[in-house]
Amino acid sequence: MNDQSDSGPHERVTPDALLHTGSGGEVTAEDLVLASGRDVTPQNLAWAERKLAAEGPAALDKMLP
């Protein structure tokens, strides 16, 4: 088994494009619940719907890096 890797340490870093939002798609209440680390339940979906109504898609941006 070879202990040396062909890739440097920076090749294992997740690219920024995969870490940030900006897909241009519609943000759903389920997206917001999942980004918050909560379970998808009727109560959490209601919370997310209220948050989206108040803050719009920026609500998701505030939760992600």
C-alpha positions in Angstrom: 0.0 0.0 0.0 1.3 3.4 -0.9 1.3 6.0 1.9 1.9 8.9 -0.4 -1.0 10.7 -2.0 -0.9 12.0 -5.5 -2.9 15.0 -4.5 -1.8 17.9 -2.3 -3.7 19.0 0.8 -5.6 21.7 -1.0 -7.1 19.2 -3.4 -9.2 17.7 -0.6 -10.8 21.0 0.3 -14.4 21.4 -0.7 -14.7 24.1 -3.4 -16.5 27.3 -2.4 -19.1 26.7 -5.1 -20.3 23.6 -3.2 -20.4 25.4 0.2 -22.4 28.5 -0.7 -25.9 29.1 -1.9 -26.6 31.0 -5.0 -28.1 28.4 -7.2 -30.8 30.8 -8.3 -33.5 28.4 -7.5 -36.5 29.0 -5.2 -35.8 28.5 -1.5 -38.3 26.3 0.2 -39.3 25.9 3.8 -37.8 22.4 3.8 -34.5 23.9 2.6 -34.5 26.3 5.5 -35.4 23.6 8.0 -32.6 21.3 6.8 -30.1 24.2 6.7 -30.9 24.9 10.4 -30.1 21.3 11.3 -33.7 20.6 12.4 -35.9 17.7 11.6 -38.5 18.2 8.9 -41.7 18.4 11.1 -44.9 20.3 10.6 -43.8 22.7 13.4 -40.4 23.3 11.9 -41.9 23.8 8.4 -44.3 26.4 9.9 -41.4 28.2 11.5 -39.5 28.2 8.2 -42.5 29.5 6.3 -42.8 32.4 8.7 -39.1 33.1 8.5 -39.2 33.0 4.7 -42.2 35.3 4.6 -40.4 37.8 6.9 -36.9 37.6 5.4 -37.2 36.1 1.9 -34.5 33.9 0.4 -31.9 35.8 2.5 -33.1 33.7 5.5 -31.3 30.7 4.0 -28.1 32.7 3.2 -27.9 33.8 6.8 -27.7 30.1 7.9 -25.1 28.9 5.5 -21.4 29.9 5.2 
